[in-house]
Amino acid sequence: MEHIRTPKCVSKYVVEQVKLLDRFSNKSVTGTLHLTATHLIFVESNSTSAQEIWILHHHIASVEKLSLTTSGCPLLIQCRNFRVVHFVIPRERDCHDIYSSLLRLLRPVSYDELYAFSYNPKQNDQQREEGWQLIDLAAEFERMGVPCDQWQLTDVNREYKVCETYPRDLYVPITASKPIIVGSSKFRSKGRFPVLTYFYQEKKAAVCRCSQPLSGFSARCLEDEHMLQAISKSNHNSRYIYVMDTRPKLNALANRAAGKGYENEDNYSNIRFQFVGIENIHVMRGSLQKLLEVMGTRSLSMTDYLVGLENSGWLRHIKAIMDAAIFLARAVTVEGASVLVHCSDGWDRTAQVCALGSLLMDPYYRTIKGFMVLIEKDWISFGHKFADRCDQLDPDPKEVSPIFTQFLECVWQLTEQFPQAFEFSEWFLIQIHEHVHSCQFGNFLGNSQRQREDLQLKERTYSLWAHLLSEKQNYLNPVYSPSFAESHPVLEPSTQAYHFKFWRNMYHQYDRSMHPRQSILKHVLTLKESNRELEGTVQALKTKLQKFGVSTSPLKPQTPPRERSLPPRPQSLILGAPLLSRKEVQQEEDEEVIGEEAREDAPASTGGERTVEGNSATENGYGELKESFGSKNEPSVVTLEFGVARMTC
Amino acid sequence: MASAADLHSELFLNALTQVSSRFIGSLGTIIVKCKDLRVIQLDIPGMEECLNIASSIEALSTLDSVSLMYPFFYRPLFEVIEDGWQLFVPEEAFKDLESMTDEWRLSEVNKDFSVCPSYPSLLTVPKDIDDESLCKAASFRHGGRFPVLSYYHKKNGMVMMRAAQPLTGTNGRRCKEDEKLINATLCAGKRGYIIDTRTIAVAQQAKARGGGFEQEANYPQWRRIHKAIERSNVLQESLIKLVEACNDQSHSMDRWLSKLEASNWQSHVKEILTTACLAAQCIDREGASVLVHGTEGTDSTLQVTSLAQIILDPACRTIRGFEALIEREWLQAGHPFQQRCAQSAYSNGKPRSEAPVFLLFLDCVWQILRQFPCSFQFNENFLIMLFEHTYASQFGTFLGNSVGERVKLQLSQKTVSLWSWVNRPQEMERFLNPLYEPNNLVIWPSVAPQSLLLWEGVFLRWNRSTKCLDEAYQEMVHIIEYNKELQNKVNSLRRQLAQLETEDNPLQTP
């Protein structure tokens, strides 16, 4: 590619003898750095444990050249998936070449340069099309019971004329005529008038979303008032609707000076207005920055960790979003009232609250497929500005914000409280997060449906959902119980502060030394897969036995057998199995084979020593005794990374 | 009286730590705070009745005399098959050691507990050191706790020893026998580490009170490392603050985090684990022997030596092995359980010697268990059960402060051992970890703050519903058991088939 500065004009730029420093200890490994058109690849030269690190250019948030050291020129790369790598490149010249090539590569100026447009998973057009057809929002509204006698599909936005950032298909109350819709849209920021996003069939209560009204200090709009009236009237269970302004009151007040603001309860009949107090994108961006800064500190003390966690405000924000979603879910499911949610533009906080609220109310959204539908509906189709928020094209740094990450984290916090409620495990959430930034698939490109259509994404790129479904077995939650959904259709999480935890697997995904060395999830998932295979083996053996005329009692399956056979393990390199490098996946497969053989002969023992990940003292950083003293007599200072480190002898 | 406590569930009176009562009209309310951190409210109509009950509870829960405590009156409703008092005797442990090395001997120097009142009667010491030298070394160590063997690392023959601080005082006293004793544990030309659990400043201060630390000049073969594990009263303060924070449901996120931080509990966990890892690292990675001590050698020292063994020795991760470890490194090693575990977090006054030293140890074990969930034969319930029984128990195991005291109280004759009860298969079932797969590796936990969690099973136990978590756990157990069942089925079918095939074969061949 023309953006790669290379001495010999080859398509791949290779630097040897590069050192990769561990982020939290003094350890380092040496290897070769390859710069390709799409990835930066580090291959460790050590023959036995040669690890490979693949970093997609789109994942790189910043590249920094640090001041020259004796061993070479350090290059610090921070990624949007929270990976931080620190290379030391022997020659300054090489370092500079890589640095400037990366700078150019990670600032694509047009959509065509994004990986999604060159990524080719070897599928034909039909498979590609099928991938895009997996999620059908019309079918989703049908599932909710819409259209019905109170709600209908409107074609007012067919040409994106009323609202550019909304999808074409929108659902509104039967009684809301076109003039009312158009009038209301003119009174709402960016034309985002109130539309249906979720319908709670049991109580006929609706969750609607919009942007702030252009009320200023006193302006009003009869059509908009009619619109809210129409939403209210479509629900016979309740005489009032809630209007949730998800912003802090102060922010809403300040907006009035700019001719925006919030609904005046005097002008709208039968509304109950409520501020929720979720902070804006700038506060959230700052908060994450602070969080990452603290967590990236070497030799972090417990005090600094907890103080840093508090000062970042991150968990406070997560709790605020959760509180809002719970308020929404209660209003709908307990009171049977319809709720209209908005913030300023209605594409950040509104998306968080509507999506999370729906997830609390509807068990379908807690399945793998349902969660995809939810994201497709409340985030992608309603115009969460993924391109801006996730920094896809040469960006405005003020537009970047971890709004979607927060939503994923809220879901994770819920999985911690309700381990059996979700069909997916946290790796599913982390993988989605990975791809929101990878620009490898078309789903999250651009800021709105309209823009996506202009880019012809469905013809030119692939859908993430098909890819994720093909590796579904990696993301399953082994203890998921469909019957839990029956007994708990509505989740009622506790929002006591102590229930909110730091999501280590997300923010330290690549810092392997920090994680449990044995994963219960992986272990139980493997067992569950093995159970399925064994059930098959039992059946096969029984059939064989029957040939000998032996009758056997039918096996009582304790878990319902799966309908589908599962696809093979993923082959993708960086985005493959969670937490595992390709090597380990291979290793694990080998282990499984051993287990299988051992099972045939000796059922009790699965043989062999189990490997424990990261099983080394030095990886953990409680002190590397730098110098081992054998026969050496000279006095020395032994530095221990943790604790009081000096001792003289 | 007992019936009042039966209202909710069976509560042992010695499990209560604070009783308070108040009145609204004639309705009295008694608030009972338990040592397992539970808080119970009893509404009792009638002022007089209420006051009577409150004062009875108060009186009965603050008994002065050990011999009036519940274990002395408890009669087991089960048959004692295996007497826990006889399970872990030093002679047995020494037999194991003998099979690995002949460098050590079992000394009876402390037979009548006169050399060191807090040590047991039998002690493992280097073979070449005679009892007379031991007595001299004992006079040089705080409380007579001279260096003794704590752990022998089979893999490389390195050892971990523990002691109390040396009594160097301000003028730098020395003791040849003490030097000889610990040098006897080093191989020729090798050197060892002394891990002092106190900061250098604290250790310096100790000199003024007759204590101190090993001077480099007198112990040239040893390198001293100072760590900063806090002492008892600080730990007790920490526990009180932590429990307060956990019990207040009205906290905002910021307040919760700042209270959690202010309690310092997690910092203590991190510091203790780090020190234990360091000791293990010296032994396993550096191939050096280690001597651990703090001031008295009965608290932080034991935390470090016992945790290091869990890291290094797979045997300690089994149930029996863990019981043996507690017996060896805590009970026999003279951790003053009765002083440390009298009141728990809700104490009215501030008993000076109260401290959650053992609870911190259990917390650290839980942290390692979290990080290596397949490496332990026991589960979290086992650790919680131990926590409860150290503070209040119908069993005599944790009564008294030393082996000497226990002998005087005749606990093994007059009370039932906790192990007699726990090791019954019916009870054991609750404590088994379904994920356990023995591994012989050294397990190195991460001590990064991000890797250490609040032990919710203890501290949030009464404040949150665990129904969903328990059900998920059951489902996991079910998957594991079903897997075993299926494997057995496959094997029996295979055998059946193989048998039929061999029987069949002769018929097929003419």
Interface residues (C-beta under 8 A of the other chain):
Chain A: F24 M295 L300 S301 M302 T303 D304 Y305 L306 V307 L309 E310 G313 L315 R316 K319 Q417 F418 P419 Q420 A421 P478 V479 S481 F484 S494 Q496 A497 Y498 H499 F500 K501 F502 R504 H508 S513 M514 H515 P516 R517 Q518 I520 H523 V524 L527 K528 S530 N531 L534 E535 T537 V538 L541 K542 K544 L545 F548 V550 T552 L555 Q558 T559 R599 E600 P603 T606 E609 R610 V612 G614 N615 S616 A617 T618 E619 N620 G621 Y622 G623 L625 S628 F629 S631 V638 L640 F642 G643 V644 M647 T648 C649
Chain B: G189 R191 T199 I200 E216 P220 W222 R223 R224 I225 H226 K227 A228 C246 Q249 H251 S252 M253 D254 R255 W256 L257 S258 L260 E261 N264 Q266 S267 V269 K270 E271 L273 T274 T275 C277 L278 A280 Q281 C282 D284 R285 E286 G287 R370 Q371 F372 P373 C374 S375 L435 E437 N439 N440 L441 V442 I443 W444 P445 S446 V447 A448 P449 Q450 S451 L452 L453 L454 E456 L460 N463 R464 S465 C468 L469 E471 A472 E475 M476 H478 I479 I480 Y482 N483 L486 Q487 N488 K489 V490 N491 L493 R494 Q496 L497 L500 D504
